[in-house]
Amino acid sequence: MKGAEPLSLQQVAGLCGLFGDETRVRLLWLLSQAELSVAEVCRVTELSQSRVSGHLARLREGGLLSSRARGSSNLYHVEVEQVPPEGRALLQLFTERVADSVLDGDRRRLAEALRARTGGQTWPESIAGEMERHYSPGRTWEALGHALFGLLSLGEVLDVGCGDGHIASLLDGRCTRYIGVDVSERVIEAARQRAPRRSGGKADAREVRFEVGDMHALPLPDESVDVVLLLHVLSYSAEPERALEEAARVLRPGGRAVVSTLLEHPHAELTARYGHIRAGVDPATLRRRLRRAGMTPQFCEITSRERRAPHFQVVTAIATK
């Protein structure tokens, strides 16, 4: 392996010992396909529990397997990136290139074992009604956002309290110009580093720009943007009315402001850990503030509630100028 650390004779002998058993190679292949309990491995391979447990213990001691607790049992799997470098190449060789009729049978029984976990249902059927709570490969909120944001054409966007620029990456190509403003110089520098890259390896300053600035005195001229985003920033504002007035000032006529903030709550001590200085707002109050700032609320409602205690809720508002 080019660039790899040299191995001692003892290390080479140890690796040969681990991979020098047909059953262990079989188990490595199986656990590279799915995360399984000892009972499930026994069911798929049709081997005894004592034999399987012994091999799993040795593979785990050799750093080739990872495990985690699930109830009263452990689940085992091969996590290639966590395997010591000296064993990684051999592991990939044996799990990716091996082909055998024994493995064909294991593959068939593995599908049956995984299906048995859900009582014979398909995976989507087993989580119907709560799909948003479960992970599946490639199905993340970020991926969904990139897909749906492809429908948008937002013009010039100002992201107030932009943080380290994550929204900029989501809106890449969806607006004619993006301006991110945050009060922290350190955060703005991080945003500049992760800004969407254009040809030549540099962020195009005409399309993406980050500036240090205060939400109560935005560093932009009047009527200069089409959309203002205030996503979870009002909780950090000592003067939320002033922040909304500034948003209205920089909006062009017909422009839109999008506000997302916590619903009023009794957990100020908890949110103070995250720098919040306000304990949320109710929809009626937010509507009044938007009107006083010179905008017309088109929508202002509670849009989500966290499942985990203390069950914070989020208010979302869309207003036009």
WOLINLIN-V474931 format. One line per field, one symbol per residue. phi: phi as a letter, one per 30 degrees, with the letter a starting at -180 (. if undefined). burial: + if it has 16 or more other C-alpha atoms within 10 Angstrom, else -. A space follows every 50 residues. Layout:
phi=???
burial=???
This chain:
phi=.didddcdedddddddddddbedddddddeddcadbdedddddddicddd ddddddddddddicbcbbdbicbcccaccedcdeedcdddddeddccdba ddddddddddedddddeciiddedddcejbedccdbeiccdddddddddd dcbciccccdidicjddeddceicbdabbcbbdcdddddddddceeccei ibddddcbbbbdacddaddbddhcbcbccbchcddccdbddddddddddd ddeidbcccbaddebccedddddcidcbciacedddeddddddjbcdcaa bdcabdddecheccccbbbcc
burial=-----------------++----+++++++++--+++++++++++----- -+--++--++---+++--------++++++--+--+++--+---+----- --+--++-++--++----------------------------------+- ---+-++++++++++-+++++++++-++++++++--+++-++--++---- --+---++++++++++-+-+---++++++++++++++--+++++++++++ ++--+++++++++++-----+----++++++++--++-+++-+++++--+ ++---------++++++++++
